[in-house]
Amino acid sequence: GDPLAGDGPPPPHDRPEDPMDVTLPTRDGERLDAGHLRGPAGTDLCVVMAHSFAGSRHKDAYRRLAAELHRTAAVVTFDFRGHGRSSGLSTGGEREVHDLAAAVEFARARYPGVAAVGFSMGAACVVRLAAAEPGLLRAAAAVSTPARWQYRGTPRMRLVQGLTSTGPGRAALRLATGTRLSPRPWNPATESPLDAVPRAAPTPLLLVHGARDPYYPLATARALKEAAGPSADLWVEAAAGHAEAGTSTALMRRIAGWLTDSAARRP
């Protein structure tokens, strides 16, 4: 995560209630640690939150944003494969779209409207799922989205790629973050978010990118917006950093409003 943690954690009374814990089965046999926060009375929208690589639904930065989102919608949280108490090994975004699909399926069985918001790796999964199944989501927001896999254009991403591509690096990541990473070579046929995003329409898509993101430059977000066309909005946030830790509570409130309004306009 990015050290620029926005406006920091909220006071204790702003934290969400403990979600109802559930286990989600994926299409390819994993079992995910997840949680369900019922929405305010009268809400018919559920937002699925997808965390970044080495993130977790149990981390403070994620819980801070879930608390804000929960003011206006039901929320489903989950840990990707290889993270936390979920089974399996992380593939860095290759197979994680199945995890997001499982969480969306859970939400769709309980709410008439489902949207999603993802961060970094989770944002890539949101874009890919919206493209693979147009109309599945009533609205989608992608924060700090990578455009292409295996990106090495910044020092931070060169470090990440160096760690994830070697046995000692993966062991260090597991020790430092608890993330269990697959040693299997990356499948070069995996569709990139940049290639997928034109097919996300007609799903309303919000791309959010921090000007202080040390992992992916603004050119990444602008390329995604150009490829997406008029169905996507792009917010460039001057004070934001990367993913959950770089997203302030105020920015999350605006994203929640955009998701709610966009979902309500869908037929």
N, C-alpha and C positions, 0 to 999 in steps of 0.2 A: 504494500500500500504506500501511498504518498504521504510524506511527513506533513504536508500542508493539510491540516485536519479541519479546515473550514472554521466554524464557530465553536468547535469543541463539543464534548458530551453535554447533554442536558442535565438539569437537576433531576434527582431521583424520581420526583413525582411525574416527570414527563416521559419516563420509560414506559414501554408497552407492558400490558399485563402479560403474564406468561402464556404463550400460545398453547393450544391443545396439541400435544405431540402426536404425530402420525408417521407411518412408514409408507413410502411410495415405491411401488415396483416399476421398473423401467422396461421398455420394450426389449432390451437386450440383457435382462436378467440381473440388474443391480437393484439394491434396496437402499433408499435414500432416507436419511433423517430429515424430517420436515415438521413444520408447525402451521397451525391454522388459527388466525385471529379473526373472530367474527366481527363484521363491520357495525357501524352505528345503526340504530334502528331506522328502517326504511331504505337502507342502501341495497342496490341490486348489482353493484360492481365489486368484483374481487380483483386485486392486483397481485400478480405473482412476482416476487423479487428474486433476481438471479445475481449472485455475488461474483466478485472478481477471483482470479487465480490466487490461491493461498488465502482466500477469505473464508468467512463462515457466517451463518445466521446467528451465531452466538457471540460474535465480536461486537464491541461497543459501538464502533462506527456504523455497522449494519443495523444494530438495534435502535440507534438514534434515528436513522432514516425510516425504519419500519414504524417507529412510534409516530412520526410525522404523517406518514402515509395512512396510518390507521385512524387518523382523525376523520377521514372522509370515505374510506373504503374498507372492505374486508381485505385481509392480507394473507397470502400463503408464502411462507419462507421455507427454504430447503438448503441443504448442503450438497454440492455437486459430488459425484463419485470421487473417491480418494481424499475427501475432505471430512474432517470431524468424524462423526459416527456413521457416515454413509459407507457402504461397501465399495469394493473395487479400487481401481487406480486411476488417477487423473490422466487424461490424454491431452490436456492443455487446450481444449476446445474442439477437438476432433469429434468425439462421441458424446460430449456433454449436451448436445442438442436433444438427445433422448431423455436426459434428466429434466430439462425444462419442459419437454412435452408431457412427461409424467405429472409434473406439478400443475400444468395447465389443464390436463385431463381431470385431475382431482377437483380443481376449481370449477370447471365447466359442469361437473355433475351436481354442483351445489348452488351456482349462481347463474342468472340469465346473461350476465355480461362479464367477460374476463379480459383484462389487459395485462401487460407485463412491463417491467422495468429491469434492465440489466446493466451491470457495471463491468467494463473491460471484457474479460472472457465471457461473462454473463451477457454483456451487450452484444457480442458477436453471436451468441446463441439466440438471442431475441431476434436479431436480424435474419438469421438463417431459418428459424422456425416460421417467422412471418412470411418469408419467401417460399418455404416448402409447402405451407398450408394457408394460402391466402383466405382471409375471412375468419380464420380461427380466433384471432385476437381482435377485440373491438378497437384497441389502440395499443401502441408500443413505444417505449422510450428506451433509448440506448445511450448510455453515458460512458465517455472515454473509450469509444469503440475502435478496435484495430481494424484496419482496412485489409491488410494482407497478413497471412501467417508467416511465422519465422522472421518477423521484422527485426532488423538490426541497426536502424538508422539513428538511434540515440545511445549514449553510454549506458543508461539504465537497461535498455532492451538487449544490448550486447551482453550485459551481465546476466540477465535472465536467461537468454538463449545459451550462454556458456554453462550456467548451472544445470539447466534442464537436459542438456545433451550429453552429460557424462555421469558415470556411476557415482563418483565422489561428490559431484555437484548435486545430484538427486538426494544423496544421503544427507548432505548439508541442509538442503531445503526441508527435508523431513524433520531433521533435528530442530531447525529454527522455527518452522511454521506448522509442523504436524502433517503437511501435505504429502501424500503418498503418490508418487509419480510413476507412470508406466515406463519401463525401459524399452518398449517396443518402438521401432523407428516411426517417425511421423509419416502418415500417408499423404503423398504429394497430390493425390486426387481430391483431397478434402476441399470443398468449395469455400472460397474466401468470402468474408462479408461484402467486399467490394463487388464481387461477381454476383452475389445473391441479392443485393439490395434493390436492383431494379424490379424484381419480382415481388417485392413486399407490398406494392400497391394492390388493392385499394386500401390496405390497412394504414390508417394515419400513423406516421412515424416521426418521432421527435429525436433528433440527434443533438446531444449536449456534449460540449468539449471545453475543457478548461484551458485558458491561455497559459496557465502555469503548470500544465501537465508535463512532467519530465520524461514520460515514457513514449507518448505519441504526439507529434507536432500538430498544429492546427491544419496543416496541409492534408492530414489524414481525414479529418472531419469534412473538409471542403470537397475532397475527392468523393467521399461517400454521398454527400449532398448532391453533387453534380450527377452521380450515377443514379441516385434515387429519383431525381426529377421533382415535379411539383407536389407529389404526395408526401414529401418529407419537409419538416421544418428543421432549421439549424440554429441553435443558440450557442454563441461563443461567449463564455463566461470569464471575464477578466480576472476575477479573484479565485477561480476554482483551480484545484489541482487534479489529481488522478483518482478516479473510481470513488468508492465509498468514503475514504478518508479525506478526499479532496472536495466532497460535496457538502455544502453547508445545509443546515436545517431550513433556512430560508429558500435556498434553491430547490430543495426537495419539496417544499410547499408549493412552489410554482410548477414543478413537474407534476405533482399530484393534481393540481388544478387543470393542467393541460390534459392529462389522462382522463379525468372525469368529464371535462367538456367535450373532448374528442369522442369518447365512448358514447356520450349521450346523443351526439349528432349522427351516429351510425344508424341506418335503418334496421 
